[in-house]
C-alpha cells in the first residue's frame, strides 16, 4: 500500500502561506506537478500514492478528478496572489502518478489549459506526462501534443518478459517500440524509464533491456535501482523466501553496464540515475527539484515547495476531493526547514548532478574533506574540478563516486 505521509505543522485550511518565508522565492523558476493517482493494477514493488478502481472506495473517481484538479489550480493562483508572490509563468509542467494516461487525453489537455490560464507558460517550456506503454494510442498522443505537451515518459522498466512479470507490469516488450513510434509521429520527445535489480534478473537480462532501449533511440533514459519498500507485495514475497533479496553488488554491476552501453550510444549522465542525448533533452522539471526551485504539487499526497515552505496534501483521493468541494485547501501539513536542514538537502541533491556541487555551498570544514574523497577516487581530481558557467569550481562525482553517492554526502557532512 502507499507509504505514510510525514508529520509536520498544521496547514491552514485556507491554504495561506507565511509571508516571512516567501522572500527566498524571488528569482526562482516555478514548476507544476500534477499527480494522477490511478493505476489499472498495483505493481508489486510500488508504494506510491496510487489506487486501483477497487481501492478507491466512495467519494472519488476518475470521472470527477479533473474537476478536483481544476479546483486546486484555482486555489493555487489565489494563494500565491494573496502571498504577493511575483507572477511567474510555469517553466515546466509534469503529470505523474500513477498512470496519468488512464484519464482521457482531453482531460489532461483541459487541465493543462486551466493551469496555463492561471499562470501562463514560458515559451518552449517542457510539458511532460508519464504513461504506461499500454495506456496510450496514436490518437491520445496526438491530442496531448496538440494541447501543448512536449514530452512523454514511458514506464518501460524491462524488455524481458519474466522480469516484467515479477514487477507486475501489464505491457509486453513488443508494445514499447510501438508506443515510442506513436509518440514520435505525434511530435513528442520520448523518455524511457528502466528498473534494474529485479529478483531473477541476470546481467544479460539487463543488457537485453539496455540494448532494446538504445535501438529505440529515445531522447532520455532513466535507470533506477530497485528499492524494496516495506508494505509492498514484493517485500512480503522476499520475507517468505519466494524471491531472492536485493543484492548491492548486482546493482553496482548493472549500473556500470548502464553507463558503459548508454555512453557508447551517445547518452551522457547528468544525474546519477538519468542520461540524455544532450543538455536540451534533460528532464528539466526534475532538474528544478534537484536545484531547489519552486513548484506547486496538485493532487492527493502531492508535495509543494514555495520559498522556504514545504507542504503536502491529504493522501486519499476522496479526502482530497472533499476538501476542495468544501472550498478548503487540501494541504495536510507543512514545514519550514531550518538552515541546517536546507544545507543538508542542497548537498545531498546537487552532488548527484554532473554539473557538480559548487564548493561555495560547503562550509570550510566540509571543503577540507574533499581531498580525501579525491584520494579515494570518489570525486574528480582537484585540478579537474569542473567550473560552471559562473566560473565557480564544482565537485563532480567519478563513476565510482556515483555508485557510492550517499557515502560521499555522509563524508562531506561529517556523518
HELIX and SHEET records of a PDB file:
HELIX    1   1 UNK A   19  UNK A   21  5                                   3    
HELIX    2   2 UNK A   23  UNK A   25  5                                   3    
HELIX    3   3 UNK A   53  UNK A   56  1                                   4    
HELIX    4   4 UNK A   62  UNK A   82  1                                  21    
HELIX    5   5 UNK A  100  UNK A  102  5                                   3    
HELIX    6   6 UNK A  105  UNK A  119  1                                  15    
HELIX    7   7 UNK A  133  UNK A  135  5                                   3    
HELIX    8   8 UNK A  138  UNK A  147  1                                  10    
HELIX    9   9 UNK A  161  UNK A  166  1                                   6    
HELIX   10  10 UNK A  173  UNK A  186  1                                  14    
HELIX   11  11 UNK A  203  UNK A  216  1                                  14    
HELIX   12  12 UNK A  233  UNK A  239  1                                   7    
HELIX   13  13 UNK A  248  UNK A  264  1                                  17    
HELIX   14  14 UNK A  279  UNK A  281  5                                   3    
HELIX   15  15 UNK A  284  UNK A  290  1                                   7    
HELIX   16  16 UNK A  317  UNK A  325  1                                   9    
HELIX   17  17 UNK A  339  UNK A  350  1                                  12    
HELIX   18  18 UNK A  359  UNK A  361  5                                   3    
HELIX   19  19 UNK A  364  UNK A  367  1                                   4    
HELIX   20  20 UNK A  370  UNK A  375  1                                   6    
HELIX   21  21 UNK A  382  UNK A  384  5                                   3    
HELIX   22  22 UNK A  399  UNK A  403  1                                   5    
HELIX   23  23 UNK A  405  UNK A  413  1                                   9    
SHEET    1   A 4 UNK A   9  UNK A  10  0                                        
SHEET    2   A 4 UNK A 331  UNK A 335 -1                                        
SHEET    3   A 4 UNK A 309  UNK A 313 -1                                        
SHEET    4   A 4 UNK A 303  UNK A 306 -1                                        
SHEET    1   B 9 UNK A 268  UNK A 271  0                                        
SHEET    2   B 9 UNK A 274  UNK A 276 -1                                        
SHEET    3   B 9 UNK A 220  UNK A 225 -1                                        
SHEET    4   B 9 UNK A 189  UNK A 196  1                                        
SHEET    5   B 9 UNK A 151  UNK A 157  1                                        
SHEET    6   B 9 UNK A 121  UNK A 131  1                                        
SHEET    7   B 9 UNK A  90  UNK A  97  1                                        
SHEET    8   B 9 UNK A  30  UNK A  36  1                                        
SHEET    9   B 9 UNK A 294  UNK A 298  1                                        
SHEET    1   C 3 UNK A 357  UNK A 358  0                                        
SHEET    2   C 3 UNK A 393  UNK A 395 -1                                        
SHEET    3   C 3 UNK A 386  UNK A 387 -1                                        
END                                                                             
